[in-house]
């Protein structure tokens, strides 16, 4: 198990050293769909697939319900889900109104254990050789 990355070229126009720069970017793997996750959990536990699906649906519903009420939800082994907003900056405090809020969304902050597990995950350069590619 490892996270794969690719090397990309970026043009940086701000800062003390602008110009052409290179950086690592994650190479996204396939998306794991809910049904596949349910199947994995079903295989690892004594729960039936329908029960697992119901728990996931209810977890999502209740996290969103609490976030819509301005509340954060802490899952001990996973982290904290909390509501957040993006808003336009205005010149005076009186101009700050609900209309200046441009977006409402749900954020996630991992707990210490999850952060450590992710930081300990190996990283490797992705193989970008495409079979049959003519150079």
GROMACS elastic network, one bead per residue, 0.5 to 0.9 nm:
[ bonds ]
;  ai    aj funct       b0    kb
    1   121     6  0.76171   500
    1   122     6  0.73022   500
    1   123     6  0.89934   500
    2   121     6  0.61011   500
    2   123     6  0.53810   500
    2   124     6  0.65537   500
    3    26     6  0.73332   500
    3    27     6  0.77794   500
    3    28     6  0.86536   500
    3    29     6  0.88658   500
    3   121     6  0.70665   500
    3   122     6  0.63457   500
    3   124     6  0.63348   500
    3   125     6  0.85427   500
    3   126     6  0.87580   500
    4    25     6  0.86701   500
    4    26     6  0.60229   500
    4    27     6  0.54330   500
    4    28     6  0.76863   500
    4    29     6  0.83380   500
    4   122     6  0.86864   500
    4   123     6  0.57988   500
    4   125     6  0.55223   500
    4   126     6  0.51140   500
    4   127     6  0.87132   500
    5    24     6  0.61249   500
    5    25     6  0.53872   500
    5    28     6  0.82175   500
    5   123     6  0.72317   500
    5   124     6  0.63634   500
    5   125     6  0.51056   500
    5   126     6  0.54563   500
    6    23     6  0.83938   500
    6    24     6  0.56718   500
    6    25     6  0.54347   500
    6    26     6  0.62598   500
    6    27     6  0.59947   500
    6   124     6  0.89224   500
    6   125     6  0.60629   500
    6   126     6  0.58322   500
    6   127     6  0.84351   500
    6   128     6  0.80561   500
    7    22     6  0.67892   500
    7    23     6  0.57363   500
    7    25     6  0.63102   500
    7    26     6  0.88269   500
    7   125     6  0.82193   500
    8    21     6  0.84389   500
    8    22     6  0.55563   500
    8    23     6  0.55441   500
    8    24     6  0.62520   500
    8    25     6  0.68414   500
    9    20     6  0.69005   500
    9    21     6  0.57727   500
    9    23     6  0.66339   500
    9    24     6  0.89887   500
   10    19     6  0.82331   500
   10    20     6  0.58340   500
   10    21     6  0.51332   500
   10    22     6  0.58375   500
   10    23     6  0.74637   500
   11    18     6  0.76083   500
   11    19     6  0.55423   500
   11    21     6  0.60555   500
   11    22     6  0.85367   500
   12    15     6  0.78570   500
   12    17     6  0.81293   500
   12    18     6  0.50178   500
   12    19     6  0.51338   500
   12    20     6  0.62430   500
   12    21     6  0.66891   500
   13    17     6  0.83981   500
   13    19     6  0.62204   500
   13    20     6  0.87675   500
   14    17     6  0.75260   500
   14    18     6  0.56302   500
   14    19     6  0.85682   500
   15    18     6  0.59716   500
   18    21     6  0.81663   500
   26   126     6  0.89884   500
   27   125     6  0.89268   500
   27   126     6  0.70651   500
   28    31     6  0.82999   500
   29    32     6  0.89603   500
   32    35     6  0.83105   500
   32    36     6  0.63163   500
   32    37     6  0.67588   500
   33    36     6  0.53439   500
   33    37     6  0.63905   500
   33    38     6  0.86989   500
   34    37     6  0.50542   500
   34    38     6  0.60474   500
   34    39     6  0.85636   500
   34    53     6  0.79404   500
   34    56     6  0.85118   500
   35    38     6  0.50005   500
   35    39     6  0.61949   500
   35    40     6  0.87416   500
   35    49     6  0.86341   500
   35    53     6  0.76742   500
   36    39     6  0.50266   500
   36    40     6  0.63034   500
   36    41     6  0.87217   500
   37    40     6  0.50903   500
   37    41     6  0.62418   500
   37    42     6  0.84968   500
   38    41     6  0.51770   500
   38    42     6  0.59984   500
   38    43     6  0.86070   500
   38    49     6  0.60493   500
   38    50     6  0.83074   500
   38    51     6  0.89934   500
   38    52     6  0.58054   500
   38    53     6  0.60055   500
   38    56     6  0.83010   500
   39    43     6  0.61863   500
   39    44     6  0.86581   500
   39    48     6  0.89453   500
   39    49     6  0.63122   500
   39    52     6  0.83986   500
   40    43     6  0.51856   500
   40    44     6  0.62895   500
   40    45     6  0.87592   500
   41    44     6  0.50090   500
   41    45     6  0.60449   500
   41    46     6  0.88450   500
   41    47     6  0.78684   500
   41    48     6  0.89899   500
   41    49     6  0.80116   500
   41    52     6  0.71271   500
   42    45     6  0.53451   500
   42    46     6  0.66450   500
   42    47     6  0.55828   500
   42    48     6  0.58194   500
   42    49     6  0.55002   500
   42    50     6  0.89944   500
   42    51     6  0.87462   500
   42    52     6  0.68264   500
   43    46     6  0.76089   500
   43    47     6  0.83299   500
   43    48     6  0.88115   500
   43    49     6  0.88096   500
   44    47     6  0.85552   500
   45    48     6  0.83146   500
   47    50     6  0.82004   500
   47    51     6  0.61528   500
   47    52     6  0.64122   500
   48    51     6  0.52329   500
   48    52     6  0.63637   500
   48    53     6  0.87149   500
   49    52     6  0.51674   500
   49    53     6  0.61634   500
   49    54     6  0.86055   500
   50    53     6  0.50427   500
   50    54     6  0.60902   500
   50    55     6  0.86287   500
   51    54     6  0.50648   500
   51    55     6  0.62107   500
   51    56     6  0.86881   500
   52    55     6  0.51447   500
   52    56     6  0.62642   500
   52    57     6  0.86332   500
   53    56     6  0.51877   500
   53    57     6  0.61478   500
   53    58     6  0.85852   500
   54    57     6  0.50842   500
   54    58     6  0.60584   500
   54    59     6  0.84513   500
   55    58     6  0.51206   500
   55    59     6  0.59645   500
   55    60     6  0.85855   500
   56    59     6  0.50464   500
   56    60     6  0.62287   500
   56    61     6  0.85757   500
   57    60     6  0.52599   500
   57    61     6  0.61475   500
   57    62     6  0.86931   500
   58    62     6  0.60231   500
   58    63     6  0.84125   500
   59    62     6  0.53579   500
   59    63     6  0.60645   500
   59    64     6  0.85758   500
   60    63     6  0.52593   500
   60    64     6  0.61865   500
   60    65     6  0.84883   500
   61    64     6  0.53720   500
   61    65     6  0.60562   500
   61    66     6  0.87568   500
   62    66     6  0.61260   500
   62    67     6  0.84309   500
   63    66     6  0.53774   500
   63    67     6  0.61460   500
   63    68     6  0.86471   500
   63    71     6  0.88881   500
   63    72     6  0.80832   500
   63    73     6  0.63857   500
   63    81     6  0.72610   500
   63    82     6  0.85402   500
   64    68     6  0.60265   500
   64    69     6  0.86107   500
   64    81     6  0.89347   500
   64    83     6  0.86565   500
   64   106     6  0.78317   500
   65    68     6  0.52480   500
   65    69     6  0.65958   500
   65    71     6  0.87294   500
   66    69     6  0.50375   500
   66    70     6  0.65277   500
   66    71     6  0.51337   500
   66    72     6  0.68052   500
   66    73     6  0.72141   500
   66    82     6  0.86538   500
   66    83     6  0.87498   500
   67    72     6  0.60450   500
   67    73     6  0.76563   500
   67    81     6  0.78051   500
   67    82     6  0.59775   500
   67    83     6  0.50932   500
   67    84     6  0.87233   500
   67   105     6  0.88457   500
   67   106     6  0.71635   500
   68    71     6  0.73066   500
   68    83     6  0.72002   500
   69    72     6  0.89379   500
   69    83     6  0.86941   500
   70    82     6  0.77586   500
   70    83     6  0.61501   500
   70    84     6  0.86748   500
   71    81     6  0.88774   500
   71    82     6  0.66503   500
   71    83     6  0.70917   500
   72    80     6  0.66664   500
   72    81     6  0.56708   500
   72    83     6  0.67761   500
   73    79     6  0.83212   500
   73    80     6  0.55184   500
   73    81     6  0.51726   500
   73    82     6  0.64060   500
   74    77     6  0.87233   500
   74    78     6  0.78154   500
   74    79     6  0.56896   500
   74    81     6  0.64571   500
   74    82     6  0.86250   500
   75    78     6  0.52767   500
   75    79     6  0.52595   500
   75    80     6  0.61650   500
   75    81     6  0.81407   500
   75   111     6  0.86853   500
   76    79     6  0.60931   500
   76    80     6  0.81679   500
   76   111     6  0.75812   500
   77   110     6  0.88624   500
   77   111     6  0.70562   500
   77   113     6  0.74103   500
   77   114     6  0.74021   500
   78   109     6  0.86021   500
   78   110     6  0.59984   500
   78   111     6  0.58601   500
   78   112     6  0.88690   500
   78   113     6  0.80452   500
   78   114     6  0.63452   500
   79   108     6  0.70747   500
   79   109     6  0.56395   500
   79   112     6  0.80932   500
   79   113     6  0.89634   500
   79   114     6  0.76759   500
   80   107     6  0.82187   500
   80   108     6  0.56523   500
   80   109     6  0.51971   500
   80   110     6  0.63691   500
   80   111     6  0.72102   500
   81   106     6  0.67221   500
   81   107     6  0.56651   500
   81   109     6  0.65383   500
   81   110     6  0.86592   500
   82   105     6  0.86069   500
   82   106     6  0.57232   500
   82   107     6  0.53610   500
   82   108     6  0.63709   500
   82   109     6  0.81645   500
   83   104     6  0.73434   500
   83   105     6  0.59518   500
   83   107     6  0.61483   500
   83   108     6  0.88450   500
   84   103     6  0.84359   500
   84   104     6  0.59268   500
   84   105     6  0.53950   500
   84   106     6  0.59464   500
   84   107     6  0.65289   500
   85   101     6  0.67636   500
   85   102     6  0.74771   500
   85   103     6  0.55421   500
   85   105     6  0.61232   500
   85   106     6  0.85045   500
   86   100     6  0.86929   500
   86   101     6  0.59032   500
   86   102     6  0.55842   500
   86   103     6  0.50893   500
   86   104     6  0.65712   500
   86   105     6  0.83307   500
   87    98     6  0.89302   500
   87    99     6  0.86734   500
   87   100     6  0.54428   500
   87   102     6  0.50933   500
   87   103     6  0.69331   500
   88    96     6  0.86061   500
   88    99     6  0.89646   500
   88   100     6  0.52691   500
   88   101     6  0.64103   500
   88   102     6  0.67725   500
   89    96     6  0.81363   500
   89   100     6  0.76727   500
   90    93     6  0.75766   500
   90    94     6  0.89521   500
   90    95     6  0.62187   500
   90    96     6  0.67207   500
   90   100     6  0.80986   500
   91    94     6  0.86355   500
   91    95     6  0.70668   500
   91    96     6  0.87343   500
   92    95     6  0.54431   500
   92    96     6  0.72420   500
   93    96     6  0.54732   500
   93    97     6  0.88620   500
   94    97     6  0.76126   500
   95   100     6  0.81209   500
   96    99     6  0.79083   500
   96   100     6  0.61961   500
   96   101     6  0.85636   500
   97   100     6  0.55044   500
   97   101     6  0.74216   500
   98   101     6  0.54812   500
   98   102     6  0.87106   500
   99   102     6  0.73011   500
  101   104     6  0.76212   500
  110   113     6  0.80814   500
  110   114     6  0.59272   500
  110   115     6  0.59904   500
  111   114     6  0.53967   500
  111   115     6  0.60790   500
  111   116     6  0.86244   500
  112   115     6  0.50521   500
  112   116     6  0.60912   500
  112   117     6  0.85945   500
  113   116     6  0.51411   500
  113   117     6  0.62030   500
  113   118     6  0.86767   500
  114   117     6  0.50405   500
  114   118     6  0.61889   500
  114   119     6  0.85563   500
  115   118     6  0.51513   500
  115   119     6  0.60658   500
  115   120     6  0.85297   500
  116   119     6  0.50032   500
  116   120     6  0.60133   500
  116   121     6  0.86135   500
  117   120     6  0.51358   500
  117   121     6  0.63321   500
  118   121     6  0.51694   500
  118   122     6  0.87113   500
  119   122     6  0.81461   500
  125   128     6  0.88057   500
  127   130     6  0.84490   500
  129   133     6  0.79314   500
  130   133     6  0.55645   500
  131   134     6  0.89322   500
